[in-house]
Amino acid sequence: MNLLTKKAPNLRRLVLLATSAPPRSLGPTQTLLSRRFSSTKSSPIKTLKGVFKLGLAGVTVGALVGTGYSIHHRNNPKDHMSNEKSFIEPLSSIPEVKPSRKVRYANDDNKLRLTLFQYQTCPFCCKVRAFLDYYGISYDVIEVDPVLRQSIKWSEYKKVPILVAKTEQGYQPLNDSTMIISAIASYLKDTDKSLPDIVKCFPFISFFDEVGTKKKEIMNKYFLMLTSQQFKSENEQQLSEEREWRKWADNVLVHTLSPNVYRTREEAFQAFNWFSDVGEWERNFPPWERNLIIYVGASAMYLISKRLKKRHQLKEDVRQSLYDECSKWVREVNRKGTEFHGGNRPNLADLAVFGVLNSIEGCIAFKDLLNSTKIGKWYYSMKAAVAQHEGAKYL
């Protein structure tokens, strides 16, 4: 009310008039309103009319004030920012969970003790694994049940991937695939900084979206945290292009996957059975839990994929949207005239796009993609570079 009445003095006076208590004594400067209530000569009908008018005025003022405040509140852009800034805090302990498997590289001397909480075929988890495997960084894997998600109940993030680094003080979680990759890449370029210090360069900012839901966004997640000297040794134009295509992989390419993988009920069940095979669900989960994931997951994703198609404005033939985006990437690599987007070796954009597509390699949609576009040459060059851990020689 204060914001509105400051801008509308007349309305403010009306509010004060309607809400102020009547004076104890009346002088010669009585107002008409006070005379009506104090006069003993006024008839009951006139008194009733006065009360009715005053009540009507109060209702009108209340409506005006409420409407004005609502308009002000909804149109003030500052209200969308909650001005809350937070970081992923280190933890003294996390629940002990037996790893599904351990990935070890003999020449890894990065002193990083990492555990990846993941779904084997989640495109964002595949991005993180592609990065770690390419650079030959050892890590443990904990396969999370995608329905019950019991092994990540300790985390406020509630999503995967989560990468946890064991430190001298305890454990440092890293959330969001892009932030994880940027933070570890920054650490590899500057091992003088501790990982918790690097994580502080990626703060969370809280905001409210257009429907009033509170959300968090990680700042700087597409940037490497480099010293001035390190930045001078990098090609700024190449870093800018790398960031743009990493964003494209996250915000465009990945949204073409689900409507294609779960296009029909048959394709949805085929995909989930492949997920079970590559994720070793028979070994990692009891039979009832595996069946729950497959049947509930496939049915749910078939229905959800229809909404995702509409939300992301894909073409009626969703395959064509997938083909178009992958062909766009092929044209970008060909424009550079090199084997990879990064030149003679993959950069973070190559690893991001490869990770996203690797998540559907065993699905019908991927086979159709290879038959209908020219992405196969680049894809299998990337697969060989990741499998042979070629990035380790550049560390």
C-alpha positions in Angstrom: 0.0 0.0 0.0 2.9 2.4 0.8 4.3 2.2 -2.7 0.9 3.0 -4.3 -0.2 5.8 -2.0 3.2 7.6 -2.3 2.5 7.9 -6.0 -1.2 8.8 -5.6 -1.6 11.6 -2.9 -5.3 11.9 -3.3 -5.8 8.2 -2.9 -3.6 8.3 0.1 -5.8 11.0 1.7 -8.9 8.9 1.0 -7.4 5.9 2.6 -6.5 7.9 5.7 -9.9 9.4 5.8 -11.6 6.0 5.5 -9.4 4.3 8.1 -8.8 7.1 10.7 -10.8 7.0 14.0 -13.4 9.8 14.6 -12.2 12.7 16.7 -13.1 12.8 20.4 -14.3 16.4 20.3 -15.8 18.3 17.4 -14.9 21.9 16.7 -16.2 24.5 14.3 -14.3 23.0 11.4 -16.2 19.7 11.5 -16.3 17.8 8.2 -19.6 16.8 6.6 -18.7 13.2 7.3 -18.2 13.8 11.1 -21.4 15.9 11.3 -23.4 13.0 9.8 -22.2 10.7 12.5 -22.4 13.1 15.4 -25.6 14.9 14.7 -28.5 13.8 16.9 -31.0 15.4 14.5 -30.1 13.1 11.6 -32.8 10.5 10.8 -32.0 6.8 11.0 -32.4 6.5 7.2 -29.8 9.2 6.6 -27.5 7.6 9.1 -27.9 4.3 7.4 -27.2 5.9 4.0 -24.1 7.5 5.4 -22.8 4.2 6.8 -23.5 2.5 3.5 -21.7 5.2 1.5 -18.7 5.0 3.9 -18.6 1.2 3.6 -18.8 1.4 -0.2 -16.0 3.9 -0.2 -13.9 1.6 1.9 -14.5 -1.3 -0.4 -13.7 0.8 -3.5 -10.5 2.1 -1.9 -9.5 -1.5 -0.9 -10.1 -2.7 -4.4 -8.1 0.1 -6.0 -5.2 -0.3 -3.6 -5.2 -4.1 -4.0 -5.4 -3.9 -7.8 -2.7 -1.2 -7.9 -0.4 -3.2 -5.7 -0.9 -6.3 -7.7 -0.2 -4.5 -11.0 2.9 -3.0 -9.4 4.1 -6.3 -8.0 3.5 -8.3 -11.3 5.2 -5.7 -13.5 8.2 -4.9 -11.4 11.1 -6.8 -13.0 13.1 -6.7 -9.8 10.7 -9.0 -8.1 11.9 -11.8 -10.4 15.2 -11.8 -8.7 15.4 -13.0 -5.1 18.9 -11.6 -4.8 20.0 -14.9 -3.2 23.5 -16.1 -3.9 24.7 -19.5 -2.8 27.5 -22.0 -3.4 27.8 -25.8 -3.4 29.1 -26.2 0.1 31.6 -28.9 1.0 30.2 -31.7 3.1 31.9 -33.4 6.1 30.4 -36.8 5.1 28.0 -38.5 2.7 26.3 -41.9 3.0 28.5 -44.7 2.0 27.2 -46.5 -1.2 29.0 -49.3 -2.9 30.2 -48.3 -6.4 28.5 -50.0 -9.3 32.0 -50.1 -10.9 35.4 -48.5 -10.8 37.0 -46.8 -13.8 40.8 -46.7 -13.4 43.5 -45.3 -15.6 47.1 -46.3 -14.9 48.7 -43.0 -15.9 46.2 -40.8 -14.0 48.2 -38.6 -11.5 45.6 -35.8 -11.1 45.0 -36.6 -7.4 41.3 -36.4 -7.9 39.2 -39.0 -6.1 35.9 -38.8 -7.8 32.6 -40.5 -7.6 30.0 -40.1 -10.3 26.3 -40.5 -9.4 24.6 -41.1 -12.7 22.2 -42.9 -15.0 24.2 -44.7 -17.6 22.2 -43.4 -20.6 21.4 -39.9 -19.3 22.8 -37.5 -22.0 24.2 -35.1 -19.3 25.9 -38.0 -17.5 27.3 -39.2 -20.8 28.8 -35.8 -21.3 30.6 -36.0 -18.0 31.9 -39.6 -18.7 33.1 -38.6 -22.2 35.1 -35.8 -20.6 36.6 -37.9 -17.8 37.4 -40.8 -20.2 38.9 -38.6 -22.9 41.3 -37.1 -20.3 42.0 -40.5 -18.6 40.7 -39.4 -15.2 39.8 -42.2 -12.8 36.5 -42.3 -11.1 33.9 -44.5 -9.3 30.4 -44.9 -10.7 27.2 -45.2 -8.7 24.3 -46.2 -10.8 21.2 -44.4 -9.5 17.8 -46.0 -9.7 15.9 -43.5 -12.0 12.6 -44.1 -10.3 13.4 -44.3 -6.6 16.7 -42.4 -6.6 17.6 -43.6 -3.1 21.4 -43.2 -3.5 21.1 -39.4 -3.9 18.6 -38.6 -1.2 21.5 -36.9 0.7 21.8 -34.2 -2.0 19.6 -31.1 -2.2 20.2 -31.2 -6.0 18.0 -34.3 -6.5 19.2 -34.8 -10.1 22.1 -36.4 -11.9 24.9 -36.2 -12.7 26.4 -35.4 -9.3 30.2 -35.6 -9.2 31.7 -35.8 -5.7 35.4 -35.2 -5.1 37.0 -36.4 -1.9 39.1 -33.7 -0.3 41.2 -33.4 2.8 38.3 -31.6 4.6 35.6 -34.0 3.4 33.6 -34.1 0.2 33.0 -31.5 -2.5 29.9 -32.1 -4.6 29.6 -30.7 -8.1 26.2 -30.4 -9.7 25.1 -29.9 -13.4 27.1 -31.5 -16.2 28.3 -28.3 -17.7 29.5 -26.8 -14.4 31.2 -30.1 -13.6 33.1 -30.1 -16.9 34.1 -26.4 -16.6 35.2 -26.9 -13.0 37.3 -30.0 -13.6 38.8 -28.5 -16.8 39.8 -25.4 -14.9 41.4 -27.5 -12.2 43.4 -29.5 -14.8 44.8 -26.2 -16.2 45.6 -24.8 -12.7 46.2 -27.4 -10.1 47.5 -24.8 -7.7 43.9 -23.9 -6.9 41.9 -26.3 -4.8 38.7 -27.7 -6.3 36.5 -26.1 -3.5 38.0 -22.7 -4.4 37.2 -23.3 -8.1 33.6 -24.3 -7.2 33.1 -20.9 -5.5 33.6 -19.3 -9.0 30.3 -20.9 -10.0 27.6 -19.4 -7.7 23.9 -20.2 -7.8 21.6 -17.2 -8.3 17.9 -17.7 -7.3 15.1 -16.2 -9.4 11.4 -16.6 -10.1 10.3 -17.7 -13.5 7.2 -16.3 -15.4 4.8 -18.5 -13.4 6.3 -17.6 -10.0 8.3 -20.8 -9.5 11.6 -20.3 -7.7 14.6 -21.6 -9.7 18.4 -21.5 -9.5 20.8 -20.8 -12.3 24.6 -21.5 -12.1 26.5 -18.5 -13.1 29.7 -18.8 -15.3 29.1 -22.5 -16.0 30.3 -22.2 -19.6 33.5 -20.4 -18.6 36.8 -21.8 -17.5 38.2 -20.1 -14.4 41.7 -19.2 -15.8 44.3 -16.8 -14.4 45.2 -13.8 -16.6 48.4 -15.5 -17.8 46.5 -18.7 -18.7 43.8 -16.8 -20.5 46.4 -15.0 -22.7 47.7 -18.4 -23.9 44.2 -19.3 -25.1 42.6 -18.2 -28.4 39.7 -16.0 -27.3 37.7 -16.5 -30.5 38.0 -20.3 -30.2 36.9 -20.2 -26.6 33.9 -18.1 -27.6 32.8 -20.5 -30.3 33.4 -23.5 -28.0 31.0 -21.9 -25.4 28.3 -21.2 -28.0 28.3 -24.8 -29.2 28.3 -26.2 -25.7 25.2 -24.1 -25.1 23.7 -25.4 -28.3 24.3 -29.0 -27.2 22.5 -28.3 -23.8 19.7 -26.1 -25.0 18.9 -27.4 -28.5 20.4 -30.7 -29.5 19.5 -32.5 -26.2 15.8 -31.6 -26.6 15.5 -33.5 -29.9 16.4 -36.8 -28.2 13.4 -37.8 -26.0 10.7 -37.3 -28.7 12.8 -39.4 -31.0 13.9 -42.2 -28.6 10.3 -42.6 -27.2 8.5 -41.8 -30.5 6.4 -45.0 -30.3 5.6 -47.4 -27.4 7.8 -50.1 -29.2 10.7 -47.7 -29.4 10.3 -46.7 -25.8 10.5 -50.3 -24.6 13.4 -51.1 -26.9 15.2 -48.1 -25.5 14.6 -49.0 -21.9 15.8 -52.6 -22.4 18.9 -51.2 -24.0 19.3 -48.9 -21.0 19.0 -52.0 -18.8 21.8 -53.8 -20.7 24.3 -51.0 -20.7 23.5 -49.9 -17.2 23.7 -53.5 -15.9 20.4 -53.1 -14.1 20.2 -56.9 -13.6 23.3 -56.7 -11.5 22.8 -53.3 -9.8 19.1 -53.6 -8.9 16.8 -56.4 -7.7 14.4 -57.9 -10.4 11.3 -56.1 -9.1 13.1 -52.8 -9.2 14.5 -53.4 -12.7 11.0 -54.3 -14.0 9.6 -51.2 -12.3 12.1 -49.0 -14.0 11.5 -50.5 -17.5 7.7 -50.7 -17.5 6.9 -47.6 -15.6 9.8 -45.6 -17.2 9.1 -46.6 -20.8 5.3 -45.9 -20.4 5.9 -42.6 -18.7 8.5 -41.4 -21.2 6.3 -42.3 -24.2 3.6 -39.9 -22.8 6.1 -37.2 -21.7 7.8 -37.2 -25.1 4.6 -35.9 -26.7 4.6 -32.9 -24.4 8.3 -32.3 -25.0 7.8 -32.4 -28.8 5.3 -29.5 -28.4 7.2 -27.6 -25.8 10.4 -27.5 -27.9 8.5 -26.9 -31.1 9.9 -29.9 -33.0 8.6 -30.8 -36.4 5.7 -33.1 -36.9 8.2 -35.7 -38.0 10.5 -35.5 -35.0 13.2 -37.4 -36.8 13.6 -34.5 -39.2 14.3 -32.2 -36.2 17.1 -34.5 -35.0 18.5 -34.8 -38.5 18.5 -31.0 -39.0 20.3 -30.2 -35.8 23.0 -32.9 -36.4 23.5 -31.7 -39.9 24.0 -28.2 -38.6 26.8 -29.6 -36.4 28.4 -31.4 -39.3 28.4 -28.2 -41.4 30.1 -26.4 -38.6 32.9 -29.0 -38.3 33.3 -29.0 -42.1 33.5 -25.2 -42.2 36.6 -25.4 -40.0 38.1 -28.0 -42.4 39.4 -30.1 -39.5 38.6 -33.5 -38.0 37.1 -32.0 -34.9 35.5 -28.7 -33.9 38.6 -28.1 -31.8 40.9 -28.7 -34.7 43.2 -31.7 -34.7 41.9 -32.7 -31.3 38.5 -32.5 -29.6 37.5 -29.5 -27.5 34.8 -29.2 -24.9 32.1 -28.6 -27.6 33.1 -31.9 -29.4 32.9 -33.8 -26.1 29.5 -32.2 -25.2 27.9 -33.1 -28.6 29.5 -36.6 -28.5 28.2 -37.2 -25.0 24.7 -36.2 -25.9 24.5 -38.5 -28.9 26.3 -41.3 -27.2 23.4 -41.6 -24.8 21.2 -42.9 -27.6 23.7 -45.0 -29.5 21.8 -48.3 -29.0 18.4 -46.8 -29.9 16.5 -47.1 -33.2 16.6 -43.3 -33.5 20.5 -43.4 -33.6 20.6 -46.0 -36.4 18.2 -43.8 -38.4 20.4 -40.8 -37.7 23.5 -42.5 -39.1 21.5 -43.6 -42.3 20.1 -40.1 -42.9 23.0 -37.7 -42.1 26.7 -37.5 -42.5 27.5 -37.4 -38.8 28.9 -40.9 -38.6 32.5 -40.0 -39.6 32.9 -37.3 -36.9 31.0 -39.5 -34.3 33.3 -42.5 -34.7 36.4 -40.4 -34.7 35.2 -39.0 -31.4 34.4 -42.4 -30.1 37.9 -43.6 -30.8 39.5 -40.5 -29.2 37.5 -41.0 -26.0 38.1 -44.7 -25.9 41.9 -44.2 -26.3 41.9 -41.4 -23.7 43.8 -39.2 -26.1 43.4 -36.1 -24.0 45.6 -37.5 -21.3 48.7 -36.6 -23.3 47.8 -32.9 -23.3 47.6 -32.6 -19.5 
